[in-house]
Amino acid sequence: MGENERFRVLTEENARLRRENKRLRTQSKKKEFSKVILVAVGIMTAAISLFSCAMIWRTGDTSVFTLLIPAVFAETASATGFYYNKAKAENKIKLMALTGTEPDAQTFETM
């Protein structure tokens, strides 16, 4: 293999690796929609809690705690449960792929 041929092969390999690197960087920047939901619900919960505390401090009325605060934290609990259940299913699929198990209804529930 001549020097020019070797240089051409290395240049092509370098270009291929750059494309692959760029693809992996853009792929890793995408956030999962479930994480976006979890973060949005957490921010909403914190904002409503702070707003409620500020209004309670200004008005001296604590009746807001009877309905608003439990409803907001119930939504947070639901979003968190959804996220962890989804992560559990994804982890099962990954483990099945590592062990070579075919993911069907029977093996998915028992794993």
VENLINGI-V499633 format. One record per pair of residues at least 6 apart in sequence whose C-alpha atoms are under 7 Angstrom apart, sorted by the first residue. I is the first residue (numbers start at 0). J is the second residue. If there is no record, write none. Layout:
i:I j:J
i:I j:J
This chain:
i:33 j:82
i:37 j:78
i:37 j:79
i:40 j:75
i:41 j:75
i:44 j:71
i:44 j:72
i:48 j:68
i:55 j:61
i:92 j:102
i:95 j:101
i:95 j:102
